[in-house]
Amino acid sequence: MAEALLAYGDYNVVRVDWGGGSLPMYCTATANTRVVGLEIAHFVNFLIDEYQLNPSSVHLIGHSLGAHTSGYAGEKIQGLGRITGMDPAGPYFTGTPDFIRLDPTDAVFVDAIHTDSDPIYTLGYGTDQPMGNVDFYPNAGHDQPGCDPISIGIDVIQDIGEGIRELAACSHGRSYKLFTDVLQQPCPYLAHECVDYESFELVRK
């Protein structure tokens, strides 16, 4: 994605590696999102104060827990331009108050791409709860094409470790692949604007 952004336009891209904080138990990783969010905010505010960076030109992009991490950062950056949440994590965040999760007040513009909104008890890692000014639900927001066990079965045979990871989180990871595709493809994706999912179902019928 970093390479795609650099090819798409004249940007400075900063990647945040918080693997050490995201790899413990999920409950610990969720707590660490606040710490990482504050560190990101500190870095951006340093650039604003010392190098006159315009906060409206800053775009934070985060996947899963990273979406909420970006939200925590946005709370501490006055006038942050944009946050893109790629399949924001659902467990411990769905149904919570705005200050606990990504929400539209975290930046001037917040968009979210939901690709794995099934409940956690059916191995869904995202959420169907709207969290941005605009929320996208590709393929109805869950069970992405090519993520069924039969399609992934070939990968499991070829590389057991990678195949199992793909099987468990294929739809969840599709969000950042779609975002990257948008940067690289000349033909944009088509979406229908609807006030809720029930309205979408009526349009689709």
C-alpha positions as CSV (number, residue, x, y, z in Angstrom):
1,M,0.0,0.0,0.0
2,A,2.9,2.4,0.8
3,E,4.3,1.8,-2.7
4,A,0.9,2.3,-4.3
5,L,0.4,5.6,-2.4
6,L,3.9,6.8,-3.5
7,A,3.1,5.9,-7.1
8,Y,-0.4,7.5,-6.9
9,G,0.8,11.0,-5.8
10,D,3.4,13.2,-4.3
11,Y,3.1,12.0,-0.7
12,N,5.2,11.4,2.4
13,V,4.3,8.0,3.7
14,V,5.0,7.0,7.3
15,R,4.4,3.4,8.3
16,V,3.8,2.6,12.0
17,D,5.1,-0.8,13.1
18,W,3.4,-1.7,16.4
19,G,3.7,-5.5,15.9
20,G,5.1,-5.9,19.4
21,G,1.9,-4.3,20.8
22,S,-0.6,-6.0,18.6
23,L,0.7,-9.6,18.9
24,P,-0.2,-10.3,22.6
25,M,-3.7,-11.5,23.6
26,Y,-6.4,-9.6,21.9
27,C,-7.6,-7.9,25.1
28,T,-4.0,-6.6,25.6
29,A,-3.7,-5.5,22.0
30,T,-7.0,-3.5,22.3
31,A,-5.6,-1.6,25.3
32,N,-2.4,-0.9,23.4
33,T,-4.3,0.9,20.7
34,R,-4.7,3.9,23.0
35,V,-0.9,4.1,23.6
36,V,0.0,3.8,20.0
37,G,-2.7,6.4,19.1
38,L,-1.2,8.8,21.5
39,E,2.3,8.2,20.0
40,I,1.0,8.9,16.5
41,A,-0.7,12.0,17.7
42,H,2.6,13.2,19.4
43,F,4.5,12.6,16.2
44,V,2.0,14.5,14.0
45,N,1.7,17.3,16.4
46,F,5.5,17.6,16.5
47,L,5.5,18.0,12.8
48,I,2.8,20.6,13.0
49,D,4.6,22.6,15.7
50,E,8.1,22.3,14.4
51,Y,7.7,22.2,10.7
52,Q,4.3,23.9,10.1
53,L,2.7,20.7,8.7
54,N,-0.9,21.4,7.8
55,P,-3.0,18.9,9.7
56,S,-5.7,19.0,7.1
57,S,-3.3,17.4,4.7
58,V,-2.7,14.4,7.0
59,H,-4.5,11.1,6.2
60,L,-4.3,8.3,8.8
61,I,-5.0,4.8,7.4
62,G,-5.5,1.9,9.8
63,H,-6.6,-1.7,9.5
64,S,-8.7,-3.6,12.2
65,L,-7.4,-2.4,15.6
66,G,-5.4,0.2,13.6
67,A,-8.6,1.9,12.6
68,H,-9.4,2.6,16.2
69,T,-5.8,3.5,16.9
70,S,-6.1,6.2,14.2
71,G,-9.3,7.4,15.9
72,Y,-7.5,7.8,19.2
73,A,-4.7,9.7,17.4
74,G,-7.3,11.9,15.6
75,E,-8.8,12.9,19.0
76,K,-5.5,14.6,19.8
77,I,-4.8,16.2,16.5
78,Q,-6.7,19.5,16.0
79,G,-8.0,19.7,12.4
80,L,-6.8,16.3,11.2
81,G,-7.8,15.9,7.6
82,R,-8.9,12.3,7.1
83,I,-9.0,8.8,8.6
84,T,-9.7,5.7,6.7
85,G,-10.6,2.7,8.8
86,M,-10.2,-0.6,6.9
87,D,-12.5,-3.1,8.4
88,P,-12.5,-1.6,11.9
89,A,-12.2,-4.3,14.6
90,G,-15.6,-5.3,16.1
91,P,-14.9,-7.2,19.3
92,Y,-14.7,-4.8,22.3
93,F,-15.7,-1.9,20.0
94,T,-19.1,-2.5,18.5
95,G,-21.9,-0.8,20.4
96,T,-19.5,1.3,22.6
97,P,-19.5,5.1,23.0
98,D,-17.9,7.2,20.4
99,F,-14.8,8.0,22.5
100,I,-13.9,4.3,22.7
101,R,-13.9,3.6,18.9
102,L,-13.4,5.2,15.5
103,D,-16.1,7.8,14.9
104,P,-16.9,10.7,12.6
105,T,-15.5,13.4,15.0
106,D,-12.0,12.0,14.9
107,A,-11.1,13.9,11.7
108,V,-12.6,16.3,9.2
109,F,-13.6,13.3,7.1
110,V,-13.7,9.7,8.3
111,D,-14.5,6.8,6.0
112,A,-14.6,3.1,6.8
113,I,-14.5,0.0,4.6
114,H,-16.4,-3.0,6.1
115,T,-15.5,-6.4,4.7
116,D,-15.9,-8.8,7.6
117,S,-18.9,-7.7,9.6
118,D,-20.1,-11.2,10.7
119,P,-20.2,-11.7,14.5
120,I,-17.1,-12.9,16.2
121,Y,-18.7,-16.3,17.0
122,T,-18.8,-17.0,13.3
123,L,-15.2,-15.8,12.9
124,G,-16.1,-12.3,11.9
125,Y,-13.4,-9.8,13.0
126,G,-15.0,-6.5,11.9
127,T,-18.3,-4.8,12.5
128,D,-21.4,-3.7,10.6
129,Q,-21.7,-0.6,12.8
130,P,-21.2,2.6,10.8
131,M,-18.2,4.5,12.2
132,G,-17.5,7.2,9.6
133,N,-19.0,10.0,7.6
134,V,-19.2,7.4,4.9
135,D,-19.1,3.7,5.4
136,F,-18.5,1.2,2.5
137,Y,-19.8,-2.4,2.6
138,P,-18.2,-4.2,-0.4
139,N,-20.2,-7.3,-1.3
140,A,-22.6,-6.5,1.6
141,G,-19.8,-6.2,4.1
142,H,-19.0,-9.8,4.7
143,D,-18.1,-13.2,3.1
144,Q,-15.9,-11.7,0.4
145,P,-15.6,-13.5,-3.0
146,G,-12.7,-16.0,-3.0
147,C,-12.7,-16.3,0.8
148,D,-14.7,-19.4,1.1
149,P,-13.0,-22.5,2.4
150,I,-13.0,-24.3,-1.0
151,S,-11.2,-21.4,-2.7
152,I,-8.7,-21.1,0.1
153,G,-8.2,-24.9,0.4
154,I,-5.6,-24.8,-2.4
155,D,-3.5,-22.3,-0.5
156,V,-3.7,-24.4,2.6
157,I,-2.3,-27.3,0.7
158,Q,0.5,-25.2,-0.8
159,D,1.4,-23.3,2.4
160,I,-0.3,-24.6,5.5
161,G,0.7,-21.6,7.7
162,E,-0.3,-18.9,5.3
163,G,-3.3,-20.9,4.1
164,I,-4.7,-21.2,7.7
165,R,-4.2,-17.5,8.3
166,E,-5.9,-16.7,5.0
167,L,-8.8,-18.9,5.9
168,A,-9.3,-17.3,9.3
169,A,-9.1,-13.7,8.2
170,C,-9.5,-13.6,4.4
171,S,-12.5,-11.2,4.4
172,H,-11.0,-9.1,7.2
173,G,-7.9,-8.5,5.1
174,R,-9.8,-7.8,1.9
175,S,-10.4,-4.2,3.1
176,Y,-6.8,-3.1,2.7
177,K,-6.4,-5.0,-0.6
178,L,-9.5,-3.1,-2.0
179,F,-8.1,0.2,-0.8
180,T,-4.8,-0.5,-2.5
181,D,-6.6,-1.6,-5.7
182,V,-8.4,1.8,-5.8
183,L,-5.1,3.5,-6.0
184,Q,-3.8,1.2,-8.8
185,Q,-6.9,0.7,-11.0
186,P,-8.1,3.4,-13.5
187,C,-11.7,2.0,-13.3
188,P,-13.3,3.0,-10.0
189,Y,-15.6,0.8,-8.0
190,L,-19.3,1.4,-8.1
191,A,-21.3,2.0,-4.9
192,H,-24.9,2.7,-4.1
193,E,-25.7,5.3,-1.4
194,C,-28.2,4.0,1.1
195,V,-29.3,5.2,4.6
196,D,-29.2,1.7,6.0
197,Y,-28.8,-1.9,5.0
198,E,-32.5,-2.6,4.6
199,S,-32.7,0.2,2.0
200,F,-29.7,-1.4,0.1
201,E,-31.6,-4.8,0.1
202,L,-34.6,-3.1,-1.5
203,V,-32.4,-1.4,-4.2
204,R,-30.6,-4.7,-4.9
205,K,-34.0,-6.5,-5.4
